[in-house]
Amino acid sequence: MSADELAALKARWNDVLFYLESQSRVAWLLYFDARLVSLEDDVLTIDFSDPQRFDQSQTFPISTDTRHSDALLAAVTAITGQVITLRIA
């Protein structure tokens, strides 16, 4: 079932991103190129095509400010109705 859920989320991902952009341009900039890796037990795992962009040794909003991940999760809920948590691979 998780493969089906992931496929369904991928099909709605542009809608999620449009909603996210309307709520938080900064969060949208952080997540617009995220790749959806898996969705299991309501945990969405994402990664990025350019992992150096989010170097954890730097102070960067994706790792230090939960407002942006909260905005993404709220966008997923608003578009799909599904409440999930986020994991960055």
PyMOL Python script that loads the backbone (N, CA, C, O; Angstrom):
from pymol import cmd

cmd.read_pdbstr("""\
ATOM      1  N   MET A   1       0.816  -1.200   0.000  1.00  0.00           N
ATOM      2  CA  MET A   1       0.000   0.000   0.000  1.00  0.00           C
ATOM      3  C   MET A   1       0.852   1.253   0.000  1.00  0.00           C
ATOM      4  O   MET A   1       0.437   2.261  -0.573  1.00  0.00           O
ATOM      5  N   SER A   2       2.023   1.237   0.616  1.00  0.00           N
ATOM      6  CA  SER A   2       2.859   2.435   0.672  1.00  0.00           C
ATOM      7  C   SER A   2       3.326   2.861  -0.718  1.00  0.00           C
ATOM      8  O   SER A   2       3.485   4.054  -0.976  1.00  0.00           O
ATOM      9  N   ALA A   3       3.549   1.898  -1.616  1.00  0.00           N
ATOM     10  CA  ALA A   3       3.934   2.259  -2.988  1.00  0.00           C
ATOM     11  C   ALA A   3       2.791   2.991  -3.677  1.00  0.00           C
ATOM     12  O   ALA A   3       3.017   3.944  -4.423  1.00  0.00           O
ATOM     13  N   ASP A   4       1.565   2.546  -3.425  1.00  0.00           N
ATOM     14  CA  ASP A   4       0.397   3.225  -3.985  1.00  0.00           C
ATOM     15  C   ASP A   4       0.241   4.619  -3.392  1.00  0.00           C
ATOM     16  O   ASP A   4      -0.076   5.572  -4.105  1.00  0.00           O
ATOM     17  N   GLU A   5       0.465   4.737  -2.080  1.00  0.00           N
ATOM     18  CA  GLU A   5       0.380   6.045  -1.422  1.00  0.00           C
ATOM     19  C   GLU A   5       1.440   6.989  -1.957  1.00  0.00           C
ATOM     20  O   GLU A   5       1.168   8.168  -2.181  1.00  0.00           O
ATOM     21  N   LEU A   6       2.650   6.478  -2.163  1.00  0.00           N
ATOM     22  CA  LEU A   6       3.715   7.311  -2.715  1.00  0.00           C
ATOM     23  C   LEU A   6       3.360   7.755  -4.125  1.00  0.00           C
ATOM     24  O   LEU A   6       3.557   8.919  -4.474  1.00  0.00           O
ATOM     25  N   ALA A   7       2.844   6.853  -4.931  1.00  0.00           N
ATOM     26  CA  ALA A   7       2.445   7.204  -6.297  1.00  0.00           C
ATOM     27  C   ALA A   7       1.344   8.262  -6.288  1.00  0.00           C
ATOM     28  O   ALA A   7       1.356   9.184  -7.103  1.00  0.00           O
ATOM     29  N   ALA A   8       0.399   8.127  -5.372  1.00  0.00           N
ATOM     30  CA  ALA A   8      -0.686   9.109  -5.271  1.00  0.00           C
ATOM     31  C   ALA A   8      -0.149  10.473  -4.852  1.00  0.00           C
ATOM     32  O   ALA A   8      -0.584  11.501  -5.372  1.00  0.00           O
ATOM     33  N   LEU A   9       0.791  10.484  -3.916  1.00  0.00           N
ATOM     34  CA  LEU A   9       1.385  11.752  -3.484  1.00  0.00           C
ATOM     35  C   LEU A   9       2.195  12.377  -4.610  1.00  0.00           C
ATOM     36  O   LEU A   9       2.129  13.587  -4.824  1.00  0.00           O
ATOM     37  N   LYS A  10       2.953  11.568  -5.325  1.00  0.00           N
ATOM     38  CA  LYS A  10       3.715  12.089  -6.465  1.00  0.00           C
ATOM     39  C   LYS A  10       2.788  12.712  -7.502  1.00  0.00           C
ATOM     40  O   LYS A  10       3.122  13.732  -8.104  1.00  0.00           O
ATOM     41  N   ALA A  11       1.634  12.107  -7.709  1.00  0.00           N
ATOM     42  CA  ALA A  11       0.673  12.639  -8.677  1.00  0.00           C
ATOM     43  C   ALA A  11       0.128  13.995  -8.244  1.00  0.00           C
ATOM     44  O   ALA A  11      -0.274  14.797  -9.087  1.00  0.00           O
ATOM     45  N   ARG A  12       0.110  14.256  -6.958  1.00  0.00           N
ATOM     46  CA  ARG A  12      -0.410  15.524  -6.425  1.00  0.00           C
ATOM     47  C   ARG A  12       0.694  16.480  -6.004  1.00  0.00           C
ATOM     48  O   ARG A  12       0.407  17.562  -5.492  1.00  0.00           O
ATOM     49  N   TRP A  13       1.964  16.097  -6.211  1.00  0.00           N
ATOM     50  CA  TRP A  13       3.083  16.872  -5.675  1.00  0.00           C
ATOM     51  C   TRP A  13       3.106  18.304  -6.208  1.00  0.00           C
ATOM     52  O   TRP A  13       3.395  19.228  -5.448  1.00  0.00           O
ATOM     53  N   ASN A  14       2.812  18.511  -7.482  1.00  0.00           N
ATOM     54  CA  ASN A  14       2.785  19.883  -8.002  1.00  0.00           C
ATOM     55  C   ASN A  14       1.719  20.713  -7.298  1.00  0.00           C
ATOM     56  O   ASN A  14       1.934  21.895  -7.030  1.00  0.00           O
ATOM     57  N   ASP A  15       0.573  20.108  -6.998  1.00  0.00           N
ATOM     58  CA  ASP A  15      -0.463  20.816  -6.245  1.00  0.00           C
ATOM     59  C   ASP A  15       0.033  21.168  -4.848  1.00  0.00           C
ATOM     60  O   ASP A  15      -0.225  22.263  -4.348  1.00  0.00           O
ATOM     61  N   VAL A  16       0.745  20.237  -4.221  1.00  0.00           N
ATOM     62  CA  VAL A  16       1.329  20.498  -2.902  1.00  0.00           C
ATOM     63  C   VAL A  16       2.289  21.679  -2.995  1.00  0.00           C
ATOM     64  O   VAL A  16       2.258  22.576  -2.153  1.00  0.00           O
ATOM     65  N   LEU A  17       3.138  21.678  -4.013  1.00  0.00           N
ATOM     66  CA  LEU A  17       4.114  22.760  -4.156  1.00  0.00           C
ATOM     67  C   LEU A  17       3.450  24.099  -4.452  1.00  0.00           C
ATOM     68  O   LEU A  17       3.887  25.128  -3.935  1.00  0.00           O
ATOM     69  N   PHE A  18       2.409  24.106  -5.268  1.00  0.00           N
ATOM     70  CA  PHE A  18       1.685  25.359  -5.531  1.00  0.00           C
ATOM     71  C   PHE A  18       1.074  25.904  -4.242  1.00  0.00           C
ATOM     72  O   PHE A  18       1.139  27.103  -3.969  1.00  0.00           O
ATOM     73  N   TYR A  19       0.488  25.023  -3.467  1.00  0.00           N
ATOM     74  CA  TYR A  19      -0.086  25.443  -2.190  1.00  0.00           C
ATOM     75  C   TYR A  19       1.014  25.955  -1.261  1.00  0.00           C
ATOM     76  O   TYR A  19       0.860  26.999  -0.627  1.00  0.00           O
ATOM     77  N   LEU A  20       2.114  25.224  -1.182  1.00  0.00           N
ATOM     78  CA  LEU A  20       3.229  25.628  -0.331  1.00  0.00           C
ATOM     79  C   LEU A  20       3.745  27.001  -0.727  1.00  0.00           C
ATOM     80  O   LEU A  20       4.013  27.837   0.136  1.00  0.00           O
ATOM     81  N   GLU A  21       3.887  27.236  -2.019  1.00  0.00           N
ATOM     82  CA  GLU A  21       4.370  28.540  -2.491  1.00  0.00           C
ATOM     83  C   GLU A  21       3.432  29.663  -2.051  1.00  0.00           C
ATOM     84  O   GLU A  21       3.887  30.754  -1.710  1.00  0.00           O
ATOM     85  N   SER A  22       2.140  29.402  -2.056  1.00  0.00           N
ATOM     86  CA  SER A  22       1.181  30.437  -1.647  1.00  0.00           C
ATOM     87  C   SER A  22       1.250  30.722  -0.148  1.00  0.00           C
ATOM     88  O   SER A  22       0.841  31.792   0.303  1.00  0.00           O
ATOM     89  N   GLN A  23       1.765  29.771   0.616  1.00  0.00           N
ATOM     90  CA  GLN A  23       1.850  29.923   2.066  1.00  0.00           C
ATOM     91  C   GLN A  23       3.215  30.410   2.537  1.00  0.00           C
ATOM     92  O   GLN A  23       3.310  31.191   3.485  1.00  0.00           O
ATOM     93  N   SER A  24       4.269  29.948   1.874  1.00  0.00           N
ATOM     94  CA  SER A  24       5.633  30.285   2.294  1.00  0.00           C
ATOM     95  C   SER A  24       6.581  30.151   1.115  1.00  0.00           C
ATOM     96  O   SER A  24       6.951  29.045   0.721  1.00  0.00           O
ATOM     97  N   ARG A  25       6.962  31.267   0.570  1.00  0.00           N
ATOM     98  CA  ARG A  25       7.880  31.258  -0.572  1.00  0.00           C
ATOM     99  C   ARG A  25       9.233  30.647  -0.175  1.00  0.00           C
ATOM    100  O   ARG A  25       9.848  29.934  -0.968  1.00  0.00           O
ATOM    101  N   VAL A  26       9.684  30.923   1.029  1.00  0.00           N
ATOM    102  CA  VAL A  26      10.970  30.377   1.485  1.00  0.00           C
ATOM    103  C   VAL A  26      10.901  28.854   1.559  1.00  0.00           C
ATOM    104  O   VAL A  26      11.805  28.168   1.085  1.00  0.00           O
ATOM    105  N   ALA A  27       9.837  28.328   2.149  1.00  0.00           N
ATOM    106  CA  ALA A  27       9.686  26.869   2.226  1.00  0.00           C
ATOM    107  C   ALA A  27       9.613  26.273   0.827  1.00  0.00           C
ATOM    108  O   ALA A  27      10.205  25.226   0.563  1.00  0.00           O
ATOM    109  N   TRP A  28       8.892  26.934  -0.064  1.00  0.00           N
ATOM    110  CA  TRP A  28       8.803  26.449  -1.445  1.00  0.00           C
ATOM    111  C   TRP A  28      10.188  26.391  -2.075  1.00  0.00           C
ATOM    112  O   TRP A  28      10.523  25.413  -2.744  1.00  0.00           O
ATOM    113  N   LEU A  29      10.997  27.428  -1.869  1.00  0.00           N
ATOM    114  CA  LEU A  29      12.357  27.440  -2.422  1.00  0.00           C
ATOM    115  C   LEU A  29      13.191  26.289  -1.873  1.00  0.00           C
ATOM    116  O   LEU A  29      14.019  25.721  -2.585  1.00  0.00           O
ATOM    117  N   LEU A  30      12.975  25.953  -0.623  1.00  0.00           N
ATOM    118  CA  LEU A  30      13.729  24.856  -0.016  1.00  0.00           C
ATOM    119  C   LEU A  30      13.332  23.495  -0.573  1.00  0.00           C
ATOM    120  O   LEU A  30      14.181  22.620  -0.739  1.00  0.00           O
ATOM    121  N   TYR A  31      12.050  23.313  -0.861  1.00  0.00           N
ATOM    122  CA  TYR A  31      11.543  21.979  -1.182  1.00  0.00           C
ATOM    123  C   TYR A  31      11.135  21.754  -2.630  1.00  0.00           C
ATOM    124  O   TYR A  31      10.757  20.636  -2.979  1.00  0.00           O
ATOM    125  N   PHE A  32      11.196  22.765  -3.485  1.00  0.00           N
ATOM    126  CA  PHE A  32      10.659  22.581  -4.841  1.00  0.00           C
ATOM    127  C   PHE A  32      11.390  21.514  -5.639  1.00  0.00           C
ATOM    128  O   PHE A  32      10.805  20.925  -6.548  1.00  0.00           O
ATOM    129  N   ASP A  33      12.653  21.249  -5.326  1.00  0.00           N
ATOM    130  CA  ASP A  33      13.362  20.209  -6.081  1.00  0.00           C
ATOM    131  C   ASP A  33      13.565  18.924  -5.271  1.00  0.00           C
ATOM    132  O   ASP A  33      14.406  18.091  -5.606  1.00  0.00           O
ATOM    133  N   ALA A  34      12.787  18.783  -4.214  1.00  0.00           N
ATOM    134  CA  ALA A  34      12.867  17.552  -3.418  1.00  0.00           C
ATOM    135  C   ALA A  34      12.354  16.374  -4.233  1.00  0.00           C
ATOM    136  O   ALA A  34      11.400  16.492  -5.002  1.00  0.00           O
ATOM    137  N   ARG A  35      13.012  15.239  -4.045  1.00  0.00           N
ATOM    138  CA  ARG A  35      12.568  13.994  -4.683  1.00  0.00           C
ATOM    139  C   ARG A  35      11.907  13.125  -3.624  1.00  0.00           C
ATOM    140  O   ARG A  35      12.467  12.897  -2.551  1.00  0.00           O
ATOM    141  N   LEU A  36      10.735  12.654  -3.931  1.00  0.00           N
ATOM    142  CA  LEU A  36      10.013  11.788  -3.005  1.00  0.00           C
ATOM    143  C   LEU A  36      10.568  10.379  -3.135  1.00  0.00           C
ATOM    144  O   LEU A  36      10.478   9.759  -4.195  1.00  0.00           O
ATOM    145  N   VAL A  37      11.141   9.881  -2.048  1.00  0.00           N
ATOM    146  CA  VAL A  37      11.812   8.583  -2.053  1.00  0.00           C
ATOM    147  C   VAL A  37      10.873   7.474  -1.601  1.00  0.00           C
ATOM    148  O   VAL A  37      10.748   6.445  -2.265  1.00  0.00           O
ATOM    149  N   SER A  38      10.218   7.688  -0.472  1.00  0.00           N
ATOM    150  CA  SER A  38       9.317   6.655   0.048  1.00  0.00           C
ATOM    151  C   SER A  38       8.270   7.290   0.949  1.00  0.00           C
ATOM    152  O   SER A  38       8.430   8.409   1.438  1.00  0.00           O
ATOM    153  N   LEU A  39       7.207   6.549   1.150  1.00  0.00           N
ATOM    154  CA  LEU A  39       6.157   6.933   2.088  1.00  0.00           C
ATOM    155  C   LEU A  39       5.712   5.656   2.779  1.00  0.00           C
ATOM    156  O   LEU A  39       4.951   4.862   2.225  1.00  0.00           O
ATOM    157  N   GLU A  40       6.200   5.473   3.999  1.00  0.00           N
ATOM    158  CA  GLU A  40       5.900   4.266   4.766  1.00  0.00           C
ATOM    159  C   GLU A  40       5.521   4.648   6.180  1.00  0.00           C
ATOM    160  O   GLU A  40       6.196   5.455   6.819  1.00  0.00           O
ATOM    161  N   ASP A  41       4.436   4.064   6.666  1.00  0.00           N
ATOM    162  CA  ASP A  41       3.950   4.343   8.021  1.00  0.00           C
ATOM    163  C   ASP A  41       3.793   5.842   8.256  1.00  0.00           C
ATOM    164  O   ASP A  41       4.135   6.354   9.322  1.00  0.00           O
ATOM    165  N   ASP A  42       3.275   6.532   7.251  1.00  0.00           N
ATOM    166  CA  ASP A  42       3.034   7.980   7.307  1.00  0.00           C
ATOM    167  C   ASP A  42       4.306   8.800   7.502  1.00  0.00           C
ATOM    168  O   ASP A  42       4.246   9.915   8.020  1.00  0.00           O
ATOM    169  N   VAL A  43       5.445   8.264   7.098  1.00  0.00           N
ATOM    170  CA  VAL A  43       6.710   8.999   7.104  1.00  0.00           C
ATOM    171  C   VAL A  43       7.149   9.169   5.657  1.00  0.00           C
ATOM    172  O   VAL A  43       7.439   8.194   4.964  1.00  0.00           O
ATOM    173  N   LEU A  44       7.194  10.420   5.210  1.00  0.00           N
ATOM    174  CA  LEU A  44       7.649  10.741   3.864  1.00  0.00           C
ATOM    175  C   LEU A  44       9.150  10.975   3.902  1.00  0.00           C
ATOM    176  O   LEU A  44       9.632  11.844   4.629  1.00  0.00           O
ATOM    177  N   THR A  45       9.883  10.201   3.122  1.00  0.00           N
ATOM    178  CA  THR A  45      11.323  10.396   2.995  1.00  0.00           C
ATOM    179  C   THR A  45      11.581  11.107   1.682  1.00  0.00           C
ATOM    180  O   THR A  45      11.109  10.691   0.624  1.00  0.00           O
ATOM    181  N   ILE A  46      12.351  12.203   1.774  1.00  0.00           N
ATOM    182  CA  ILE A  46      12.718  12.961   0.582  1.00  0.00           C
ATOM    183  C   ILE A  46      14.229  13.090   0.524  1.00  0.00           C
ATOM    184  O   ILE A  46      14.920  12.968   1.536  1.00  0.00           O
ATOM    185  N   ASP A  47      14.725  13.337  -0.672  1.00  0.00           N
ATOM    186  CA  ASP A  47      16.118  13.736  -0.830  1.00  0.00           C
ATOM    187  C   ASP A  47      16.158  14.810  -1.903  1.00  0.00           C
ATOM    188  O   ASP A  47      15.123  15.215  -2.433  1.00  0.00           O
ATOM    189  N   PHE A  48      17.346  15.259  -2.213  1.00  0.00           N
ATOM    190  CA  PHE A  48      17.503  16.381  -3.129  1.00  0.00           C
ATOM    191  C   PHE A  48      18.487  16.027  -4.222  1.00  0.00           C
ATOM    192  O   PHE A  48      19.440  15.281  -3.997  1.00  0.00           O
ATOM    193  N   SER A  49      18.251  16.567  -5.412  1.00  0.00           N
ATOM    194  CA  SER A  49      19.132  16.297  -6.544  1.00  0.00           C
ATOM    195  C   SER A  49      20.517  16.885  -6.308  1.00  0.00           C
ATOM    196  O   SER A  49      21.503  16.395  -6.859  1.00  0.00           O
ATOM    197  N   ASP A  50      20.597  17.932  -5.494  1.00  0.00           N
ATOM    198  CA  ASP A  50      21.876  18.556  -5.166  1.00  0.00           C
ATOM    199  C   ASP A  50      22.056  18.525  -3.651  1.00  0.00           C
ATOM    200  O   ASP A  50      21.772  19.517  -2.980  1.00  0.00           O
ATOM    201  N   PRO A  51      22.525  17.402  -3.100  1.00  0.00           N
ATOM    202  CA  PRO A  51      22.620  17.290  -1.644  1.00  0.00           C
ATOM    203  C   PRO A  51      23.577  18.294  -1.013  1.00  0.00           C
ATOM    204  O   PRO A  51      23.441  18.603   0.171  1.00  0.00           O
ATOM    205  N   GLN A  52      24.538  18.810  -1.767  1.00  0.00           N
ATOM    206  CA  GLN A  52      25.455  19.808  -1.224  1.00  0.00           C
ATOM    207  C   GLN A  52      24.730  21.108  -0.894  1.00  0.00           C
ATOM    208  O   GLN A  52      25.210  21.917  -0.100  1.00  0.00           O
ATOM    209  N   ARG A  53      23.582  21.292  -1.506  1.00  0.00           N
ATOM    210  CA  ARG A  53      22.795  22.493  -1.260  1.00  0.00           C
ATOM    211  C   ARG A  53      22.398  22.598   0.209  1.00  0.00           C
ATOM    212  O   ARG A  53      22.208  23.698   0.729  1.00  0.00           O
ATOM    213  N   PHE A  54      22.276  21.466   0.867  1.00  0.00           N
ATOM    214  CA  PHE A  54      21.843  21.431   2.252  1.00  0.00           C
ATOM    215  C   PHE A  54      22.941  20.870   3.143  1.00  0.00           C
ATOM    216  O   PHE A  54      22.705  19.960   3.937  1.00  0.00           O
ATOM    217  N   ASP A  55      24.120  21.409   3.006  1.00  0.00           N
ATOM    218  CA  ASP A  55      25.264  21.005   3.811  1.00  0.00           C
ATOM    219  C   ASP A  55      24.927  21.209   5.288  1.00  0.00           C
ATOM    220  O   ASP A  55      24.714  22.337   5.733  1.00  0.00           O
ATOM    221  N   GLN A  56      24.883  20.127   6.030  1.00  0.00           N
ATOM    222  CA  GLN A  56      24.492  20.192   7.434  1.00  0.00           C
ATOM    223  C   GLN A  56      25.515  20.921   8.304  1.00  0.00           C
ATOM    224  O   GLN A  56      25.197  21.287   9.436  1.00  0.00           O
ATOM    225  N   SER A  57      26.727  21.140   7.808  1.00  0.00           N
ATOM    226  CA  SER A  57      27.715  21.865   8.605  1.00  0.00           C
ATOM    227  C   SER A  57      27.458  23.364   8.591  1.00  0.00           C
ATOM    228  O   SER A  57      28.042  24.104   9.383  1.00  0.00           O
ATOM    229  N   GLN A  58      26.592  23.811   7.699  1.00  0.00           N
ATOM    230  CA  GLN A  58      26.250  25.224   7.629  1.00  0.00           C
ATOM    231  C   GLN A  58      24.944  25.455   8.374  1.00  0.00           C
ATOM    232  O   GLN A  58      24.121  24.550   8.514  1.00  0.00           O
ATOM    233  N   THR A  59      24.770  26.679   8.849  1.00  0.00           N
ATOM    234  CA  THR A  59      23.480  27.026   9.423  1.00  0.00           C
ATOM    235  C   THR A  59      22.543  27.283   8.265  1.00  0.00           C
ATOM    236  O   THR A  59      22.736  28.225   7.496  1.00  0.00           O
ATOM    237  N   PHE A  60      21.544  26.459   8.143  1.00  0.00           N
ATOM    238  CA  PHE A  60      20.651  26.558   6.990  1.00  0.00           C
ATOM    239  C   PHE A  60      19.232  26.280   7.445  1.00  0.00           C
ATOM    240  O   PHE A  60      19.015  25.403   8.281  1.00  0.00           O
ATOM    241  N   PRO A  61      18.261  27.008   6.914  1.00  0.00           N
ATOM    242  CA  PRO A  61      16.886  26.895   7.415  1.00  0.00           C
ATOM    243  C   PRO A  61      16.289  25.496   7.389  1.00  0.00           C
ATOM    244  O   PRO A  61      15.454  25.177   8.235  1.00  0.00           O
ATOM    245  N   ILE A  62      16.689  24.659   6.451  1.00  0.00           N
ATOM    246  CA  ILE A  62      16.061  23.338   6.374  1.00  0.00           C
ATOM    247  C   ILE A  62      16.403  22.481   7.587  1.00  0.00           C
ATOM    248  O   ILE A  62      15.626  21.607   7.970  1.00  0.00           O
ATOM    249  N   SER A  63      17.556  22.726   8.187  1.00  0.00           N
ATOM    250  CA  SER A  63      17.950  21.901   9.320  1.00  0.00           C
ATOM    251  C   SER A  63      17.754  22.600  10.654  1.00  0.00           C
ATOM    252  O   SER A  63      17.803  21.953  11.700  1.00  0.00           O
ATOM    253  N   THR A  64      17.534  23.906  10.636  1.00  0.00           N
ATOM    254  CA  THR A  64      17.477  24.638  11.895  1.00  0.00           C
ATOM    255  C   THR A  64      16.130  25.263  12.185  1.00  0.00           C
ATOM    256  O   THR A  64      15.883  25.685  13.314  1.00  0.00           O
ATOM    257  N   ASP A  65      15.261  25.335  11.209  1.00  0.00           N
ATOM    258  CA  ASP A  65      13.996  26.035  11.381  1.00  0.00           C
ATOM    259  C   ASP A  65      12.848  25.117  10.967  1.00  0.00           C
ATOM    260  O   ASP A  65      12.660  24.846   9.781  1.00  0.00           O
ATOM    261  N   THR A  66      12.097  24.650  11.932  1.00  0.00           N
ATOM    262  CA  THR A  66      11.023  23.705  11.628  1.00  0.00           C
ATOM    263  C   THR A  66       9.823  24.362  10.959  1.00  0.00           C
ATOM    264  O   THR A  66       8.928  23.660  10.487  1.00  0.00           O
ATOM    265  N   ARG A  67       9.780  25.695  10.906  1.00  0.00           N
ATOM    266  CA  ARG A  67       8.649  26.359  10.243  1.00  0.00           C
ATOM    267  C   ARG A  67       8.508  25.897   8.802  1.00  0.00           C
ATOM    268  O   ARG A  67       7.394  25.748   8.300  1.00  0.00           O
ATOM    269  N   HIS A  68       9.631  25.672   8.138  1.00  0.00           N
ATOM    270  CA  HIS A  68       9.591  25.314   6.722  1.00  0.00           C
ATOM    271  C   HIS A  68       9.111  23.874   6.522  1.00  0.00           C
ATOM    272  O   HIS A  68       8.296  23.608   5.638  1.00  0.00           O
ATOM    273  N   SER A  69       9.608  22.961   7.329  1.00  0.00           N
ATOM    274  CA  SER A  69       9.113  21.585   7.210  1.00  0.00           C
ATOM    275  C   SER A  69       7.658  21.503   7.659  1.00  0.00           C
ATOM    276  O   SER A  69       6.874  20.744   7.090  1.00  0.00           O
ATOM    277  N   ASP A  70       7.296  22.281   8.676  1.00  0.00           N
ATOM    278  CA  ASP A  70       5.894  22.322   9.101  1.00  0.00           C
ATOM    279  C   ASP A  70       5.000  22.843   7.980  1.00  0.00           C
ATOM    280  O   ASP A  70       3.890  22.347   7.787  1.00  0.00           O
ATOM    281  N   ALA A  71       5.482  23.844   7.241  1.00  0.00           N
ATOM    282  CA  ALA A  71       4.709  24.387   6.117  1.00  0.00           C
ATOM    283  C   ALA A  71       4.530  23.335   5.030  1.00  0.00           C
ATOM    284  O   ALA A  71       3.453  23.223   4.444  1.00  0.00           O
ATOM    285  N   LEU A  72       5.581  22.561   4.758  1.00  0.00           N
ATOM    286  CA  LEU A  72       5.474  21.498   3.761  1.00  0.00           C
ATOM    287  C   LEU A  72       4.462  20.442   4.201  1.00  0.00           C
ATOM    288  O   LEU A  72       3.615  20.020   3.414  1.00  0.00           O
ATOM    289  N   LEU A  73       4.552  20.027   5.442  1.00  0.00           N
ATOM    290  CA  LEU A  73       3.631  19.005   5.944  1.00  0.00           C
ATOM    291  C   LEU A  73       2.193  19.513   5.952  1.00  0.00           C
ATOM    292  O   LEU A  73       1.264  18.757   5.668  1.00  0.00           O
ATOM    293  N   ALA A  74       2.008  20.788   6.276  1.00  0.00           N
ATOM    294  CA  ALA A  74       0.666  21.378   6.234  1.00  0.00           C
ATOM    295  C   ALA A  74       0.135  21.414   4.807  1.00  0.00           C
ATOM    296  O   ALA A  74      -1.057  21.207   4.580  1.00  0.00           O
ATOM    297  N   ALA A  75       1.012  21.675   3.848  1.00  0.00           N
ATOM    298  CA  ALA A  75       0.597  21.683   2.439  1.00  0.00           C
ATOM    299  C   ALA A  75       0.173  20.287   1.996  1.00  0.00           C
ATOM    300  O   ALA A  75      -0.823  20.133   1.289  1.00  0.00           O
ATOM    301  N   VAL A  76       0.922  19.275   2.408  1.00  0.00           N
ATOM    302  CA  VAL A  76       0.548  17.894   2.075  1.00  0.00           C
ATOM    303  C   VAL A  76      -0.828  17.576   2.651  1.00  0.00           C
ATOM    304  O   VAL A  76      -1.674  16.995   1.970  1.00  0.00           O
ATOM    305  N   THR A  77      -1.045  17.958   3.903  1.00  0.00           N
ATOM    306  CA  THR A  77      -2.336  17.697   4.539  1.00  0.00           C
ATOM    307  C   THR A  77      -3.460  18.461   3.845  1.00  0.00           C
ATOM    308  O   THR A  77      -4.541  17.915   3.627  1.00  0.00           O
ATOM    309  N   ALA A  78      -3.207  19.721   3.499  1.00  0.00           N
ATOM    310  CA  ALA A  78      -4.237  20.537   2.848  1.00  0.00           C
ATOM    311  C   ALA A  78      -4.645  19.960   1.495  1.00  0.00           C
ATOM    312  O   ALA A  78      -5.820  20.003   1.130  1.00  0.00           O
ATOM    313  N   ILE A  79      -3.690  19.428   0.761  1.00  0.00           N
ATOM    314  CA  ILE A  79      -3.972  18.926  -0.587  1.00  0.00           C
ATOM    315  C   ILE A  79      -4.479  17.487  -0.570  1.00  0.00           C
ATOM    316  O   ILE A  79      -5.391  17.143  -1.321  1.00  0.00           O
ATOM    317  N   THR A  80      -3.900  16.655   0.274  1.00  0.00           N
ATOM    318  CA  THR A  80      -4.231  15.224   0.238  1.00  0.00           C
ATOM    319  C   THR A  80      -5.117  14.761   1.393  1.00  0.00           C
ATOM    320  O   THR A  80      -5.754  13.711   1.312  1.00  0.00           O
ATOM    321  N   GLY A  81      -5.152  15.546   2.462  1.00  0.00           N
ATOM    322  CA  GLY A  81      -5.876  15.124   3.655  1.00  0.00           C
ATOM    323  C   GLY A  81      -5.082  14.183   4.534  1.00  0.00           C
ATOM    324  O   GLY A  81      -5.561  13.765   5.589  1.00  0.00           O
ATOM    325  N   GLN A  82      -3.874  13.844   4.115  1.00  0.00           N
ATOM    326  CA  GLN A  82      -3.049  12.889   4.849  1.00  0.00           C
ATOM    327  C   GLN A  82      -2.104  13.623   5.797  1.00  0.00           C
ATOM    328  O   GLN A  82      -1.450  14.590   5.406  1.00  0.00           O
ATOM    329  N   VAL A  83      -2.036  13.163   7.034  1.00  0.00           N
ATOM    330  CA  VAL A  83      -1.121  13.716   8.023  1.00  0.00           C
ATOM    331  C   VAL A  83       0.116  12.827   8.047  1.00  0.00           C
ATOM    332  O   VAL A  83       0.029  11.630   8.323  1.00  0.00           O
ATOM    333  N   ILE A  84       1.263  13.424   7.754  1.00  0.00           N
ATOM    334  CA  ILE A  84       2.512  12.664   7.679  1.00  0.00           C
ATOM    335  C   ILE A  84       3.595  13.381   8.460  1.00  0.00           C
ATOM    336  O   ILE A  84       3.420  14.517   8.902  1.00  0.00           O
ATOM    337  N   THR A  85       4.720  12.696   8.623  1.00  0.00           N
ATOM    338  CA  THR A  85       5.928  13.317   9.143  1.00  0.00           C
ATOM    339  C   THR A  85       6.975  13.269   8.040  1.00  0.00           C
ATOM    340  O   THR A  85       6.797  12.592   7.027  1.00  0.00           O
ATOM    341  N   LEU A  86       8.060  13.990   8.245  1.00  0.00           N
ATOM    342  CA  LEU A  86       9.062  14.166   7.199  1.00  0.00           C
ATOM    343  C   LEU A  86      10.410  13.633   7.653  1.00  0.00           C
ATOM    344  O   LEU A  86      10.827  13.831   8.794  1.00  0.00           O
ATOM    345  N   ARG A  87      11.076  12.959   6.742  1.00  0.00           N
ATOM    346  CA  ARG A  87      12.449  12.500   6.948  1.00  0.00           C
ATOM    347  C   ARG A  87      13.248  12.916   5.731  1.00  0.00           C
ATOM    348  O   ARG A  87      12.836  12.674   4.597  1.00  0.00           O
ATOM    349  N   ILE A  88      14.400  13.546   5.967  1.00  0.00           N
ATOM    350  CA  ILE A  88      15.274  13.952   4.866  1.00  0.00           C
ATOM    351  C   ILE A  88      16.430  12.970   4.800  1.00  0.00           C
ATOM    352  O   ILE A  88      17.186  12.813   5.758  1.00  0.00           O
ATOM    353  N   ALA A  89      16.555  12.316   3.660  1.00  0.00           N
ATOM    354  CA  ALA A  89      17.597  11.297   3.483  1.00  0.00           C
ATOM    355  C   ALA A  89      18.938  11.950   3.224  1.00  0.00           C
ATOM    356  O   ALA A  89      19.940  11.256   3.050  1.00  0.00           O
TER     357      ALA A  89
END
""", "prot")
cmd.dss("prot")
cmd.show_as("cartoon", "prot")
cmd.util.cbc("prot")
cmd.orient("prot")
